[in-house]
Amino acid sequence: MSTPTINNETPSTANSQPNQKSMTKAERRELQEKQRAAKLAQKQQSQTPMNSKAKSKTAPAPKKSSTGPADVTQSSGADASKHHLKDTVAANMDREAVTSKSRSLRIFSHFGLPKYGSGGKGDIHPCILRLALQFSEFRICGANARCIATLTAFKTVIQDYTTPQSNTLSRHLMSHLSPQITHLVSARPMSVTMGNAIRQLKLEISGSDIDLPEQDAKDLLCHKIDDYIQDRIIVADDVIQNFALNKIKDGDVILTYARSSIVEKVLLHAYKMGKRFSVIIVDSRPLLEGKALLQALTSAPPVSWTLSNDSLLPPPPPIACTYALLPALPSLITEATTVILGAHSLHSNGAVYSRAGTALVSMVAKQHNVPVLVCCETYKFSDGVMLDGFGKNELAPSHLFQTSSPQTPNLEILNPLYDLTPPSYITAVVTEVGLIPPSSISSIPMALGKISM
């Protein structure tokens, strides 16, 4: 046996690496485990997170005694092997969990996700901080509401702005607004409506008269913002209401999805004008916006009309509403006569980008030969072309979901907020410039001409 050889080692030979031929079986096994542990630690140091690194470090093997018997050396090597094997299995499980989680989220990594708290650098105005918080918590939803809130906040920023010395308002104000915009985008991805409005605001700022007094220039910019909101949103909605009113007849059953501010205005306007119809509201998680639309329609005040002989007609009955979730759509579409939907943005290829589920509602309506009308203001138009809802989208934050089972730490909820409706499912788009077929959506800029803010 080689045991006497080990026991008779001098201090100089004990510290050096012994020859494997002169080592016992337990010593060779211990040496192999140390080499494997070193390779695993080096691999995990470059691949795994910091918390996995701490778990992958193995406990140092006990030093073998130069004077103890051989059975003590064998038992210490076996204990080290078992301990290392247990740590290796745990580290591999952690690495596989992290890898599988990152692999499942990798295809959705380009989706916009709120990152509040990592906004742009610079002097951020308090109203922008408050607005970003409202965006991130989804207190302000909808393309029109977000655009109006953004422009209103910019009016406050402009009024509180002071041009530094040796600078002009038309040049320095642009750089002052950039961190404000970056902070809003960090709270929630920018909508097409906000992008169009901010682009128009920048054009107005760059075209400001440098000889105009500062306060007059700021007042003029705020007046331009008010005109933009009035002309492109408020007045446009009034015109769309009149166009859509002609498509609603007595006895119609209108089906709509989620909640759109312009669709709500159209239905309430038709009710005030004496149209008698019923509404089917289809809704879905996580926002359940259709509940707010249901409350607005059922609480609409009754209206009385006056005839030419000054006699009053009795008020019509309240709007009959049916509320259901998206899985009930196939059984409800057979009762609908018209589908009226809203839009988040409108693209040059005729596709409509709207709340997730809109494409499904349009497709089912198309299969049952039910006309689909999309109410959309022209300031939501985008020159870009979208072919699906996967290239660009936004994920709903996890705090919008209320899970009944708290014992799901590895559950990842992926809920895209928008989808894309192909133009073949849309009958017509109702805008303030008229009813436009999807094949002619690209003619909207030509019909508008150059509309200044």
N, C-alpha and C positions, 0 to 999 in steps of 0.2 A: 504493500500500500504506500501511497504518497503522503500519508498523514504525518509520519515522522519527519519527512522532508520539510513540510510546512512549519512544524513545531520547532525545527532546528534552524529556521531562517534567522539571519542577522537583521538588525534594523535597516541596514542599507538595502538588502534584498526584499524586505517586506513592503517597503514603500514603492518599489518599482513594480511594473506590470509583470506578473509571473507567466511562465510559459503554459499554454493551455494543456499540453501533454502532462504536465506535472500537477494540474488542478484536479480536484475532485469533481464529481458530477454535479453536486449542488453548487459549487463555485462557478462552474461553467454556465449553469442555468442563471445564477445571479448576475454574471457578467452580461449575458444576453439580454436579460430584462433591463439592466441599466442602459444598454445601448438602444433598446427599443424606446425606453422612456425618454432618452435624450432626443431621438428623432421625432417622437410624437410632440414633445414640448416645442421643438423648433418649428414643426409644421403648424401647430396651433397658434404660435406666436404671430404668424403671418396671415392666418385665415380667420380665426375666431375672434369675437369681441373680448373686451377686457374681463368680463365676468367669467367667460369660459376659460380664459387663460389661468385664472386663479384655481379653477377646479382641475385643470389638466396637470398641474404640478404635483408630482408624486413625492411621497415622504422619502427621505434618504434612507437607504438600506443600512442596517446596523453593521458596524465594522466587525470583521471576524477577528476573533481572539487568536493570537499566535501561540497561546499556551493551553487553550481549551481543547476538549476532545472533538472528534470528527462529527459526532451526532449533534452537538450544539451548533456547529457550522451549518449542517444540513437543515436543521429546524429554522434557523434565522433566515436562510435563503428561501425556504418555502413560505414563511410568513410574508417576506417582502414581495414574493411573487403574487400571492393572493391579494395583498393590499394594492399592488400596482394594477392588477387585473380589474379590481373593482373600480378604481379611479379611472382606468381607461374606458371601461364600459359607460360610466357616467358622463365622461367628457364626450364620447362619441354620440350618446343620446342627445346631449345639449347641442352639439354641432349639427346633428341631423334635424333637430327641431328648428334651429335658426335658419338652416339652409332651406327647409321645406317652406317656412313662413316667408322668407324673402323670395323664393321661387313663385309662390302663389300671388304675391303682390307685385312682382316685377312687371307684368303685363299691364298693370294699372298705375304704374309709377308716374306716367305723364299726365294723369288726371289731376285737375286742380283740387287741392285740399287746403282748407283754412289753416294758416300758420300764424295766428295772431300772437303778437309779442316779438316777431322777428321783422318788424317793419323797416322802412328806409331810415337812413341816418339824416340828421339835420334837425331844425327847429320845427316840430310838429305842432300845429295849432290844436288847442283843446277840443274844438268842435270836430276836427278830423279824428282825434282819438276816440271821442264818443261815438262818432259815426262808424268807425272801424269796429268797435265793440258791438254795435247793433248789427252790423253785417255778419260778424263771425257767429253771433248767437241767433241769427235768422229772425231777429225782431223786425227787420225790414226786408220783405221779400217782393219779388216781382220786378220786371224790367223797368216799368214806368216809375214805381216807387223808389227804386234805387237810384235812377237817373235824377229824379227831382230832388231827392235828399242830397245827392252829391253836388249838384249845381247850387242848391241853397247853402250848403256848407262852404262852397268856394266863394260865394258872395261875402260871407263873414270873413273869410281869409283875406280877400281882396281889400275889404274896408279897413281891416286892422293892419294892412301892409304899409310900410314906409320905405320909400326908395332911398337907398344909401347915397351918400355923396359920390360925385363923379360917376354916376350910373343913371340910366334911363329906365322908366317903368316898363317899356316895351321889351327890354332885354333882360333886366334883372328879375322881373316878376315871373318869367318862365322858369328860371332856375329855383325860385322860391316855391313854386307849385309842384315841382318834380318830386321832392320828398313827401309831400302830402299825398300825391297820387300813388307813390310807391307804398306808402303805409296802408292805403285803402286796399291795394292789390294784395298785400301780405295778409290781410284779414280774410279776403274772399276774392277769387279771380274776377277780373273786370268783365262786365257784360258788354255786349255789342252796343247797347244804347249809351252806356257810360263812355265807351271809347269814341263813338261818334260825337257826343256832346263835348267831350274834352278836346277832341281834335278841332272842333269848330271854335271853342273858346281860345285855344292857342292861336288860331288864325286871327281872331279879333284882337288879341293882345299884341301880336306882332304887327298888326296894322294900326296900332294906336298912334295918334299924333304926338310927336315928342315935344311940340311947342305948347300943348294943352297943359294947364295946371294939373297937379297930381290928383287933387280931390275930384276935379271935373272928369279926369280920365277914369278914375275908379268908379264914379257914378255912372259914367257911360257904359263901362263894362258890365256893371250890375243890371243896367237897363237892357243890355243885349241879352243877358241871361234870362231875365224875365220874359223878353219877347220870344226867346227860344222855347221856354216852357209853355208859354201861351199858344204859340202858333203850331209847334210840332207835336204837342201832346194834348193840351186841353181842347183847342179848336179842332184838331184832327179827330179826337174822340167824338165830338159832337157831329161832325160830318159822317163819320163811320156809323153812328147810331141811325142816322136818317137813311143811309144806303141799306143797312141791314134790316131796317123796319119793313122795307118793301118785300123782303123774303120771308116774313113771318105772317101767317094767315091765322084766322080764327080756327080753333080746334087743333092746331099743330101741337106735336109733342117734340120739344126741343131737348136734345141730349147734349150735354157738355161734360168736359172732363176737368177735374181739379178746380182751380179758380183763376180766372183772368179778369183783370180790372175792366178791360174794355167789353168783354162778354157780359159781365155784371151790369155795366151801364146800358148795353143794348137791350137786355131783358127787362130791366126796370123801365127804360124808355118806352118799350113796346107795351108794357102794362099800363103806363100812364096815358098812352095814346089810345087805350081802349081795346087792345088786342087781348083775346081770351085764349090762353094756351096753357100747357103744363110743361114742366121741366123735369128731366131725369138727370141727376147729378151723380157722376161716377167719380170715385175718389180712390186714393191709394196712399200707402205709407211711404215715407215717414212723416211728411208734413201735414197730411190730411187737410189740405187747403179747402176742399169742398165743403167742410163744415161751416166755414165763414161765409161762403156763398149761399149755403142753405139758410143760414140765419138772416142774411141780407134780403133774400127773396121772400121768405115767409113773414118777415116783419115789415114789409113794404106797406106804407099807409094807404088806405083806400082812397080812390079818386072819384069825384063826381063830375059829370059833364053837363054843360048848359046847352040846350037846343036854341034854335033861332028865335023861338017865342019865349025865351027866358025861363023855360021850365027845366027842372033838374032831373037828370036820369039817375036811377039808383046806382050806387057804386058797384063795380064788378066784384065777384068773389075773389078772395086771395089767390095767389099763384099756387096751384097744386104742384107739389114737389115730391120727387121720389129720390131717396138717397141710397146708394149702394156702392160697394167696393168693386174694384176692377174685375175680379173673377166672375161677377154676375153679369158682365157685359153681354155675352152671347144670348142670354135669355131676355135682355132688355132692349137690344138693338132692333128687334122685330117690331116693337111698339113705337119707335122713333120715326118721325117724318123728316127731320133735319138735324144735322150735327153742326154745332157752332163751337169753334175752338179758338183759343188764343195762341200767341206765338211769343217766344223769347227773341228770336231774330229770324230774318228772311234772307235767303241767299240767292245769288244770281242764277243758279241752275234750277230755281223753283222749289228747292227743298225748304222745309219749315223746321226750325230748331226750337223745340218746346219741351215742356215738362215730360219726364219719362212716363210712358204710357200713351202719349198722344199718337204715336205711330200705330200702336195696336188698335186704338179706337178708330182711327181712320181706315185701317185695313179691314176691320170687321164691317164698318159701314160701307165700304166699297163692295165687299162681297154680297151685301144685302141691298145694293142699289139705293143707298140712302145718301143724298147729297151732303158734302162736307164743305162748310164755309169757314175760312180762317180770317178772323178780324185782326188786323195788324197795321200799326202806323208805319208810314214810310221811313221814319227816322230809325227804324229797326233794320233797315236794309243793309246788307253787307255785300261788298264786291267779291268776297271770297266764294269758293265753291266747296261744299261739304257733300261727301258721298255716304258717310255713315256717322253714327254717334260715338264711335270709338276713338277716332283721331283726336277729338277735342271734347272734353267733358269735365264735369265737376262731381266730386264725391260728397255725399252728405256726411257730416261729422257724426261720430259715434254717440254723442250725447243726445241726439235726437231720438235714439232708440231706447226704449225702456224694456230691458230683458227681465223676464220674470225669474229666470234661473241665474243666480249669481255665480254658480260653480262652472263657469265657462271661460277660463282665463285665456285659452288658446283660440277662442272664436273670433274671427275677423269678419266684420259686417261690411260688405261692399255694396253701396247703393248709388249708382250714377243718377244724377238729378235730371238729366236731359236725354232726349233721343232725337233722331232725325226722321221726319216724315217725307217719303219720296213724293215728288210732284204728281205721280200717277194716282195717288190716293186722294188728291185735293180737287174739288170741283172749281172753286174760285177763291181768291183772296180779296177781302173787303178792305180797301184803303181809303184815305181821304181824297185820292184822285180817281176813285171809281172801283168797280169790280174788275179785277185783273185775273185772267187765266194763268195757271202756273207756267205755261210756256212763254209768257210775256213778262215775267217778273224782271228780267234784265232791262226792260224799258223804263223802269221807275225813275232812274236818274235823269233820263231824257225828258220824262214827263214833268219832273220837278224843276228842271233847269238849275240854275245856280241860286239856291236859297241861302241867304245870309242869316246869321244868327240874330 
